[in-house]
Amino acid sequence: MKSFTLLYLLVFCFHCKEFFPSLHSQDKKQWNFNWPVQTEQISDRISSVFGESRWDHFHNGVDISSYLEKVHSIGEGKILYTRYTSDDPFHEEWGSGDTVWVDHGKGAYSAYYHLHTSHGKLDRAVKNGQEIGITGNTGHSSGGHLHFVLSLEFGRKIVNPLIYLPKIIDETAPLIGGLNVHVGEKYTNINSGDTINLSDSFPFTVLIQDSGVRKSQRFGVQSVQFKLNGKPIQQSNFNSIQFQNNDWLNENGLKFSDLFLKDRYLVGNLSLPSGEHTIEVLATDYHGNMAVKSFTFYVTRVK
């Protein structure tokens, strides 16, 4: 989902803030939000989670595999915005496709993307659980699903919906894959015990995936920490992103390019001297399941 689509609406939302009290993320216990697609198998339906890499931007919500099913407002509120292709059939379709936004008060907004083109008239006020659309495949979508977004602070902060929605089943720890060093467009896989030649500083990346209740599910993680020779070099969390200084930043103040490279988690741009080095990776998913993996290798500096 391209960030300019969301930014266009958020600029409008910012101007509404004087009419509502502020909401902080620590107030989440006051909310009684429900899943927008109501099914007993919701854990099976999650196809993507918040904070994942989308090649050049953060995935800003949760994807639920679904087609032609009812979409429900996660809570009581008012319709803030709707956009359907039929409203302007000659305009280029947005990446979000047919969309509905709901204002839940106190600065909290929920958004429902890729809705089916058929829809009825919506009243301004909506109740918790009220039908507001049908899942579809409109916009930049490769299959029927609902892309669900939850934002706080009048749209200035987009948060991980899994923090606020009823808990889903996940007892599987993330899987930490291979370590790579990148030289331009090429990369080399590093196994423990390997010896590599380095002439300069180069980016190191690692593949991390979290699986759900189905083996085919592949998610990003909630937090990742990297250590070099026992010393932390980066800690990143994916609970929220905020638009600052013309870029989306995570809660650690890091932008997308600081955290990902070619859809892999970026350990860092490392300049390693000759000798033995150990990179340790600690990954935690949204349900507290943790995985740890270390790579010990040897560096020979060359001119």
C-alpha positions in Angstrom: 0.0 0.0 0.0 1.7 3.2 -1.1 2.0 5.8 1.7 0.8 8.7 -0.4 -2.7 7.2 -0.5 -2.9 7.2 3.2 -1.1 10.5 3.7 -3.7 12.3 1.5 -6.5 11.4 3.9 -4.4 12.0 7.1 -3.7 15.6 6.1 -7.5 16.1 6.3 -7.8 14.2 9.5 -5.2 16.4 11.3 -7.5 19.4 11.0 -10.2 17.6 13.0 -8.1 17.3 16.2 -9.3 20.4 18.0 -12.8 18.9 18.2 -11.7 15.8 20.2 -9.7 15.0 23.3 -6.3 13.3 22.8 -5.9 9.5 22.9 -2.7 7.9 23.9 -1.8 4.3 23.1 -1.5 3.5 26.8 -5.3 4.0 27.0 -6.0 0.9 24.9 -7.7 -0.9 27.7 -10.7 1.4 27.4 -11.5 0.1 23.9 -13.6 -2.9 23.1 -12.7 -3.4 19.4 -13.8 -6.5 17.6 -12.4 -8.1 14.4 -13.8 -6.5 11.2 -14.3 -10.0 9.6 -16.2 -12.2 12.1 -15.2 -15.8 11.8 -14.1 -18.4 14.4 -11.1 -19.2 12.2 -9.6 -15.7 12.2 -6.1 -17.0 13.1 -6.2 -19.0 9.9 -7.2 -16.0 7.8 -4.4 -13.6 8.7 -2.1 -13.3 5.7 0.1 -10.3 6.7 0.8 -8.3 9.8 1.8 -4.8 10.7 5.3 -3.5 10.1 6.4 -6.0 7.5 8.5 -4.9 4.5 6.7 -4.0 1.3 9.9 -3.5 -0.7 10.0 0.2 -0.2 7.6 0.9 2.6 6.1 -0.5 5.8 3.0 -2.6 5.7 0.7 -0.4 7.8 -2.0 -2.8 8.8 -3.3 -6.4 9.0 -4.4 -8.4 6.0 -7.3 -10.8 6.4 -7.9 -13.3 3.5 -11.6 -12.9 2.6 -13.8 -12.4 -0.4 -17.5 -11.3 -0.5 -17.9 -11.5 3.3 -19.4 -8.8 5.5 -17.1 -6.2 6.9 -18.0 -4.9 10.3 -17.0 -1.7 12.1 -14.6 -2.7 14.9 -16.4 -0.3 17.3 -19.0 2.4 17.6 -18.3 5.6 15.7 -19.1 7.8 12.7 -18.3 7.5 9.0 -15.3 9.7 8.4 -14.7 9.0 4.8 -15.7 6.7 2.0 -14.2 6.3 -1.5 -15.6 4.0 -4.2 -14.5 3.7 -7.8 -18.1 4.4 -8.8 -17.9 7.8 -7.2 -15.4 8.8 -9.9 -15.2 6.0 -12.5 -12.9 8.0 -14.8 -10.3 8.7 -12.1 -7.3 6.3 -11.7 -8.0 3.7 -9.1 -6.2 4.2 -5.8 -3.9 1.5 -4.3 -6.4 1.2 -1.4 -9.2 0.5 -3.7 -12.7 1.0 -2.4 -12.4 2.3 1.1 -14.3 3.2 4.3 -12.8 5.1 7.3 -14.6 5.2 10.7 -13.9 7.8 13.4 -14.3 6.2 16.8 -13.7 9.4 18.7 -10.8 10.5 20.9 -8.5 10.5 17.8 -8.9 6.8 16.9 -9.7 6.0 13.2 -10.1 2.6 11.6 -9.8 2.0 7.8 -11.0 -0.9 5.6 -9.4 -1.3 2.2 -10.0 -3.3 -1.0 -13.7 -3.5 -0.5 -16.1 -4.9 -3.1 -17.5 -2.3 -5.5 -21.1 -3.1 -4.6 -22.2 -1.2 -1.5 -25.3 0.2 0.1 -25.9 3.6 1.6 -24.1 4.1 4.9 -25.6 6.2 7.8 -23.2 8.6 9.4 -23.4 6.9 12.8 -22.3 3.3 13.0 -22.6 0.8 15.9 -20.1 -1.7 17.1 -20.2 -4.6 14.7 -22.4 -2.9 12.2 -21.9 -4.0 8.6 -20.1 -1.2 6.6 -19.0 -3.1 3.5 -18.1 -6.4 1.8 -14.6 -7.8 1.3 -13.3 -7.5 -2.2 -10.2 -7.3 -4.4 -10.2 -3.6 -5.6 -7.1 -1.4 -5.8 -3.6 -2.8 -5.7 -4.6 -6.2 -4.5 -3.5 -9.6 -5.8 -6.3 -11.6 -4.2 -9.5 -11.1 -2.2 -8.6 -9.7 1.2 -9.3 -6.9 3.7 -6.4 -4.6 4.5 -7.3 -3.2 7.9 -5.6 -0.1 9.4 -5.9 1.4 12.9 -4.6 4.8 13.7 -4.4 7.0 16.9 -3.7 10.6 17.6 -6.0 11.8 14.7 -4.1 9.8 12.1 -0.6 10.9 13.1 0.3 7.4 14.5 -0.6 4.2 12.8 -0.6 1.3 15.3 -0.4 -2.5 15.1 -4.0 -3.7 15.2 -3.1 -6.9 16.9 -2.5 -4.9 20.1 -6.1 -3.7 20.2 -8.1 -6.5 18.6 -9.0 -9.8 20.4 -6.0 -12.1 20.8 -5.4 -14.7 18.1 -3.8 -18.1 18.5 0.0 -18.2 17.9 2.3 -20.5 19.8 5.1 -20.7 17.2 8.3 -18.8 17.6 9.8 -16.9 14.6 12.2 -18.7 12.2 15.5 -17.0 11.8 17.1 -17.8 8.4 20.4 -17.0 6.8 22.8 -14.1 7.3 23.9 -12.3 4.1 26.5 -9.6 3.3 25.6 -7.4 0.4 28.0 -5.9 -2.1 26.0 -3.7 -4.6 23.2 -5.9 -6.1 25.0 -9.1 -5.2 25.0 -10.9 -1.8 26.9 -13.7 -0.1 25.3 -16.1 2.4 27.4 -16.5 5.6 27.3 -19.7 7.6 28.9 -20.2 11.0 32.5 -21.1 10.6 32.8 -19.3 7.2 35.7 -17.0 6.4 34.9 -13.9 4.3 37.0 -11.2 2.7 36.0 -7.6 3.3 37.6 -4.4 2.0 35.1 -1.8 3.3 31.9 -1.5 5.3 28.9 -3.4 3.8 25.3 -4.0 4.8 24.5 -7.3 6.6 20.9 -8.7 6.5 19.1 -11.6 8.0 15.8 -13.4 6.9 13.2 -13.6 9.7 9.8 -15.0 9.3 7.0 -15.8 11.8 4.5 -18.6 11.0 1.0 -18.7 12.2 -1.3 -21.7 12.8 -0.9 -22.7 9.2 2.5 -23.7 7.7 1.9 -21.4 4.7 1.5 -18.3 6.8 4.6 -16.1 6.8 4.6 -12.9 8.9 7.0 -10.2 10.1 7.9 -9.9 13.8 7.1 -7.5 16.6 10.6 -6.7 17.6 14.2 -7.6 16.6 17.5 -7.0 18.3 21.0 -7.5 16.8 24.2 -7.9 18.8 27.7 -7.8 17.5 30.3 -9.6 19.6 28.0 -9.4 22.6 27.1 -5.7 22.3 23.7 -4.5 21.1 23.9 -2.6 17.8 20.2 -2.1 17.1 16.8 -2.7 18.7 13.7 -2.2 16.6 10.0 -2.5 17.5 7.1 -2.6 15.2 4.2 -1.5 17.3 3.5 1.8 15.5 4.8 4.1 12.8 4.5 7.9 12.8 4.9 10.4 10.0 7.7 12.8 10.9 10.2 14.9 8.8 8.5 13.7 5.5 9.0 10.0 6.3 7.3 7.2 8.2 9.3 6.3 11.3 8.9 3.4 13.8 8.7 4.0 17.5 12.5 3.9 17.7 12.7 6.8 15.2 14.0 4.6 12.4 12.8 4.8 8.8 12.1 1.9 6.5 15.6 2.0 4.9 17.2 1.8 8.3 15.3 -1.5 9.0 15.0 -3.4 5.7 17.1 -4.1 2.7 15.6 -6.2 -0.2 12.8 -7.4 2.1 15.3 -8.7 4.7 15.9 -7.2 8.1 18.9 -5.0 8.1 21.5 -5.8 10.8 23.6 -2.7 9.9 26.2 -1.3 7.6 29.2 -3.0 9.3 32.9 -2.3 9.0 34.5 -5.4 10.6 38.2 -5.8 11.3 40.1 -9.0 10.7 39.3 -11.7 13.2 36.4 -13.7 14.7 33.0 -12.0 14.9 29.6 -13.2 16.2 26.2 -11.6 15.2 23.4 -12.6 17.5 19.8 -12.2 16.4 16.8 -12.1 18.8 13.3 -12.0 17.2 10.0 -11.8 19.1 6.6 -12.1 17.5 3.4 -10.3 18.4 2.5 -13.0 21.0 5.8 -13.0 22.9 7.2 -16.1 21.2 11.0 -15.6 20.9 13.8 -17.1 18.7 17.6 -16.6 19.1 20.3 -17.5 16.6 24.0 -16.7 16.4 26.4 -16.6 13.5 30.1 -16.8 14.2 32.5 -16.2 11.3 35.9 -14.9 10.4 36.9 -11.8 8.5 40.0 -11.2 6.5 40.5 -7.5 5.6 41.8 -7.0 2.1 42.7 -3.8 0.2 
